[in-house]
Amino acid sequence: MSNALEPRRGGKLLRGVFLAVASVVTIFPFYAMVVLSLKPVAAVEFPKSLVPWPIDTSAYDRVIGGGDIPLWTLNTLVYSLVSVVLVLLLSALAGYAFAKKRFPGKETMFWSFLAMVMVPYHVTLIPLFVLIAEAGGVDTYWGLIVPTLANAQAVFLMRQFIGTLPDELFEAAKLDGASEWRIFTTIVLPLCKPILATLGLFVFLWHWNDFLWPLLVGKSTDMRTLTVGIAALQEENVPLNVVLAGATIAFIPIFAAYLVGQRYLTEGVTMSGIKG
């Protein structure tokens, strides 16, 4: 019976070929980006330009030695890391309140907040920018970060995850005289590490790759993020290898974040699937 359920050799071979082709198609753009960034300034000729030699690092010297790319990288790091910390903290607090606390209008408030997911992001973009501009948030870090902190998806995920935690833990902590803040920091947050790591990785990637909001808020060159800055380089007729060198540098933190959070990402997705 078990042998009948096992995939046949032809099926295994076909699956292997399909996965190999899918891997090549996925990796090829990144390979081309790195190889072309290591080429001297010249016209791109396919497939000759995809050969990884001769190697010329002048594009990276220009990118790293210039004042713009390091500053844009710093802006992107501040935007991404601060946003991740605040989004996780606020969503965990809100998720704990919605999951374990009782207060008037809780369900109405939660579903009204969740309804934000149904509103297209571009519909609220202009009113949001007007509010930030009137408050003096243009070309500031807080104007870049604050409008992105109300993350309905993050609150929903935290509420669903915390709702599966046994109530006996919280009742026992209250009997021992623990305050709400101590319960949150010593019980809720440690038990939510997998989902926090998963959510944090997604929030980091979203902020790191964000383009439209930083484009609107960062009017000056000094407040650009990497995505906006690299797009500006393309409009300024900067050589292709320099643009791709900047894109490669922008890709490294994303790849590093995935490598660091891969275990937590898998664990968080698995636990969410089981508990959901």
Contacts in CASP RR format, 6 or more apart in sequence:
PFRMAT RR
TARGET T0000
AUTHOR 0000-0000-0000
METHOD contacts of the structure
MODEL  1
MSNALEPRRGGKLLRGVFLAVASVVTIFPFYAMVVLSLKPVAAVEFPKSL
VPWPIDTSAYDRVIGGGDIPLWTLNTLVYSLVSVVLVLLLSALAGYAFAK
KRFPGKETMFWSFLAMVMVPYHVTLIPLFVLIAEAGGVDTYWGLIVPTLA
NAQAVFLMRQFIGTLPDELFEAAKLDGASEWRIFTTIVLPLCKPILATLG
LFVFLWHWNDFLWPLLVGKSTDMRTLTVGIAALQEENVPLNVVLAGATIA
FIPIFAAYLVGQRYLTEGVTMSGIKG
7 15 0 8 1.000
30 251 0 8 1.000
31 50 0 8 1.000
32 50 0 8 1.000
33 244 0 8 1.000
33 247 0 8 1.000
33 248 0 8 1.000
33 251 0 8 1.000
34 244 0 8 1.000
34 248 0 8 1.000
35 49 0 8 1.000
35 50 0 8 1.000
35 51 0 8 1.000
35 52 0 8 1.000
36 44 0 8 1.000
36 49 0 8 1.000
36 50 0 8 1.000
36 240 0 8 1.000
36 241 0 8 1.000
36 244 0 8 1.000
37 59 0 8 1.000
37 60 0 8 1.000
37 241 0 8 1.000
37 244 0 8 1.000
37 245 0 8 1.000
37 246 0 8 1.000
37 247 0 8 1.000
37 248 0 8 1.000
38 52 0 8 1.000
38 55 0 8 1.000
38 56 0 8 1.000
38 57 0 8 1.000
38 59 0 8 1.000
38 241 0 8 1.000
39 49 0 8 1.000
39 56 0 8 1.000
39 241 0 8 1.000
40 54 0 8 1.000
40 56 0 8 1.000
40 58 0 8 1.000
40 241 0 8 1.000
41 239 0 8 1.000
41 240 0 8 1.000
41 241 0 8 1.000
44 240 0 8 1.000
56 241 0 8 1.000
58 241 0 8 1.000
59 239 0 8 1.000
59 241 0 8 1.000
59 242 0 8 1.000
59 244 0 8 1.000
59 245 0 8 1.000
60 245 0 8 1.000
60 249 0 8 1.000
62 242 0 8 1.000
62 245 0 8 1.000
63 69 0 8 1.000
63 242 0 8 1.000
63 245 0 8 1.000
63 246 0 8 1.000
63 249 0 8 1.000
64 70 0 8 1.000
64 249 0 8 1.000
68 221 0 8 1.000
68 224 0 8 1.000
68 229 0 8 1.000
69 226 0 8 1.000
69 246 0 8 1.000
69 249 0 8 1.000
71 222 0 8 1.000
72 224 0 8 1.000
72 225 0 8 1.000
72 226 0 8 1.000
72 228 0 8 1.000
72 229 0 8 1.000
73 226 0 8 1.000
73 249 0 8 1.000
73 250 0 8 1.000
75 141 0 8 1.000
75 223 0 8 1.000
75 224 0 8 1.000
75 225 0 8 1.000
75 226 0 8 1.000
76 208 0 8 1.000
76 225 0 8 1.000
76 226 0 8 1.000
76 227 0 8 1.000
76 250 0 8 1.000
77 253 0 8 1.000
78 141 0 8 1.000
78 145 0 8 1.000
79 141 0 8 1.000
79 144 0 8 1.000
79 145 0 8 1.000
79 207 0 8 1.000
79 210 0 8 1.000
79 214 0 8 1.000
79 225 0 8 1.000
80 204 0 8 1.000
80 207 0 8 1.000
80 208 0 8 1.000
81 204 0 8 1.000
82 141 0 8 1.000
82 145 0 8 1.000
83 145 0 8 1.000
83 148 0 8 1.000
83 149 0 8 1.000
83 203 0 8 1.000
83 207 0 8 1.000
84 200 0 8 1.000
84 203 0 8 1.000
84 204 0 8 1.000
84 207 0 8 1.000
86 145 0 8 1.000
86 149 0 8 1.000
87 148 0 8 1.000
87 149 0 8 1.000
87 151 0 8 1.000
87 154 0 8 1.000
87 199 0 8 1.000
87 200 0 8 1.000
87 203 0 8 1.000
88 154 0 8 1.000
88 196 0 8 1.000
88 199 0 8 1.000
88 200 0 8 1.000
88 203 0 8 1.000
90 149 0 8 1.000
90 150 0 8 1.000
90 151 0 8 1.000
90 155 0 8 1.000
91 151 0 8 1.000
91 154 0 8 1.000
91 155 0 8 1.000
91 157 0 8 1.000
91 158 0 8 1.000
91 199 0 8 1.000
92 158 0 8 1.000
92 162 0 8 1.000
92 184 0 8 1.000
92 188 0 8 1.000
92 189 0 8 1.000
92 192 0 8 1.000
92 196 0 8 1.000
93 184 0 8 1.000
94 155 0 8 1.000
94 158 0 8 1.000
94 159 0 8 1.000
95 155 0 8 1.000
95 158 0 8 1.000
95 159 0 8 1.000
95 162 0 8 1.000
96 158 0 8 1.000
96 162 0 8 1.000
96 184 0 8 1.000
96 188 0 8 1.000
97 103 0 8 1.000
98 106 0 8 1.000
98 109 0 8 1.000
98 110 0 8 1.000
98 155 0 8 1.000
98 159 0 8 1.000
99 158 0 8 1.000
99 159 0 8 1.000
99 160 0 8 1.000
99 162 0 8 1.000
99 163 0 8 1.000
99 165 0 8 1.000
100 162 0 8 1.000
100 163 0 8 1.000
100 165 0 8 1.000
100 167 0 8 1.000
100 170 0 8 1.000
110 159 0 8 1.000
113 152 0 8 1.000
113 155 0 8 1.000
114 152 0 8 1.000
114 155 0 8 1.000
114 156 0 8 1.000
116 150 0 8 1.000
116 152 0 8 1.000
117 152 0 8 1.000
117 153 0 8 1.000
117 156 0 8 1.000
125 212 0 8 1.000
125 213 0 8 1.000
125 216 0 8 1.000
128 147 0 8 1.000
129 216 0 8 1.000
129 217 0 8 1.000
132 138 0 8 1.000
132 143 0 8 1.000
132 146 0 8 1.000
132 147 0 8 1.000
132 217 0 8 1.000
135 143 0 8 1.000
136 143 0 8 1.000
137 143 0 8 1.000
137 217 0 8 1.000
138 217 0 8 1.000
138 218 0 8 1.000
138 219 0 8 1.000
139 217 0 8 1.000
139 218 0 8 1.000
139 219 0 8 1.000
139 220 0 8 1.000
139 222 0 8 1.000
139 223 0 8 1.000
140 217 0 8 1.000
140 223 0 8 1.000
143 217 0 8 1.000
144 213 0 8 1.000
144 214 0 8 1.000
144 217 0 8 1.000
144 218 0 8 1.000
144 223 0 8 1.000
147 213 0 8 1.000
148 207 0 8 1.000
148 210 0 8 1.000
148 213 0 8 1.000
151 203 0 8 1.000
154 199 0 8 1.000
154 203 0 8 1.000
157 195 0 8 1.000
157 199 0 8 1.000
157 272 0 8 1.000
158 192 0 8 1.000
158 195 0 8 1.000
158 199 0 8 1.000
160 272 0 8 1.000
160 275 0 8 1.000
160 276 0 8 1.000
161 192 0 8 1.000
161 195 0 8 1.000
161 271 0 8 1.000
161 272 0 8 1.000
161 275 0 8 1.000
162 188 0 8 1.000
162 192 0 8 1.000
164 275 0 8 1.000
164 276 0 8 1.000
165 187 0 8 1.000
165 188 0 8 1.000
165 191 0 8 1.000
169 187 0 8 1.000
170 183 0 8 1.000
170 187 0 8 1.000
173 182 0 8 1.000
173 183 0 8 1.000
173 186 0 8 1.000
173 187 0 8 1.000
174 183 0 8 1.000
178 186 0 8 1.000
189 196 0 8 1.000
193 264 0 8 1.000
194 264 0 8 1.000
194 267 0 8 1.000
194 268 0 8 1.000
194 271 0 8 1.000
195 268 0 8 1.000
195 271 0 8 1.000
195 272 0 8 1.000
197 261 0 8 1.000
197 264 0 8 1.000
197 265 0 8 1.000
197 267 0 8 1.000
197 268 0 8 1.000
198 264 0 8 1.000
198 265 0 8 1.000
198 267 0 8 1.000
198 268 0 8 1.000
198 269 0 8 1.000
198 272 0 8 1.000
201 257 0 8 1.000
201 258 0 8 1.000
201 261 0 8 1.000
201 264 0 8 1.000
201 265 0 8 1.000
204 257 0 8 1.000
205 254 0 8 1.000
205 257 0 8 1.000
208 226 0 8 1.000
208 250 0 8 1.000
208 253 0 8 1.000
208 254 0 8 1.000
209 227 0 8 1.000
209 254 0 8 1.000
210 225 0 8 1.000
210 227 0 8 1.000
211 227 0 8 1.000
211 228 0 8 1.000
211 231 0 8 1.000
214 224 0 8 1.000
214 225 0 8 1.000
214 227 0 8 1.000
214 228 0 8 1.000
215 228 0 8 1.000
215 231 0 8 1.000
217 223 0 8 1.000
218 224 0 8 1.000
218 228 0 8 1.000
224 232 0 8 1.000
226 246 0 8 1.000
226 249 0 8 1.000
226 250 0 8 1.000
227 250 0 8 1.000
230 243 0 8 1.000
230 246 0 8 1.000
230 247 0 8 1.000
230 250 0 8 1.000
233 242 0 8 1.000
233 243 0 8 1.000
233 246 0 8 1.000
234 243 0 8 1.000
258 265 0 8 1.000
END
